[in-house]
Amino acid sequence: MSRRPSAFSALIAVDKPAGLTSHDVVSRVRRAVGEKRVGHAGTLDPAATGVLVVGIGQATKLLGLLTLDRKGYRATFALGSETTTDDAEGEVTAEAPVGPELLEPARAESELARLVGECEQVPPRFSAVSVNGRRAYDAARAGEELELAARRVTIHAAQLVGVRPEERSWVVDLDVSKGTYVRSIARDLGRSLGCLAHVSELRRTFSGPVALGACVSLGELAEGGAELVHERALDPAAVLGLPVRELALDEIADVTNGRRIAPGALRDGRAPEPGERLALAFAGALVGIWRREGARLVCESNFPQGIEGVR
């Protein structure tokens, strides 16, 4: 059975509230806009809030193409205990005293500065990491131990926002590479300090080029529906990080049929470089991702319906 055409296609950013899974957000978006084809990029834990990029209609095809290589978080590191999940959702497994020196801002800033750079990180036991086809969280819930391999991640920046002595916690802004677990950062930091730690609050402040200011709330979406999406759609070319090549009307038929076209000129006036990928746009919509090959442009992906939002 062929899939019916989507009513429209767009990328939006949702400010995910606490208590919902990323899939719950997808379900809410489906109801709000009346479209079944909805997906998300970059899963957030249920307790976390903040930027979640969502694709609607043909924009779901873009989700696997988004690099979103760097992500930003504002996290609260609660000192003094570890939990089963490395956040406040889990049960406390161990406690340790927190020396008063660890609640001094200067000490906190010094320790955070040591985090910056590349490191080997073991994901939390309760995570979506797959080992031999089995999710780590499924094994953890069954009381089984999976051997999770360390992965190379980068902490680009770790800055102290403030210390909360009465709560024995640090509030931290982080800029990290894709695949980095903030819960693991807190766990490993607590162990190195000898006081143990876990994440008590987590908010994603940006995902690639998409920041909180671009987000809509689920409440706004429920009220505004598809009309709000049209108003607040993300620019798909900008999110993909691709230069834009505007199409002329007489090129549409060739592009739709995947026939090679002349390189033409990008918006900045230059010709595409050999091998360069670019976004083809027409009437404010992304209609294809193409690449220069020799003296022509060749098709990588086409979006016949057009993904709105190109500015």
Secondary structure, DSSP 8 states (H G I E B T S, - for coil): ------S--EEEEEEE-TT--HHHHHHHHHHHHT-S-EEEES---TT-EEEEEEEEGGGGGGTTT----EEEEEEEEEETEEESSSBTTS-EEEE----GGGGSHHHHHHHHHTT-EEEEE---SSSS-EETTEEHHHHHHTT-------EEEEEEEEEEEEEEGGGTEEEEEEEEETT--HHHHHHHHHHHHTS-EEEEEEEEEEETTEEGGGEE-HHHHHHHHHHHHHHH---HHHHHT--EEE--GGGHHHHHTT--B-----TTS----TT-EEEEEETTEEEEEEEEETTEEEEEEEEEEEEE---
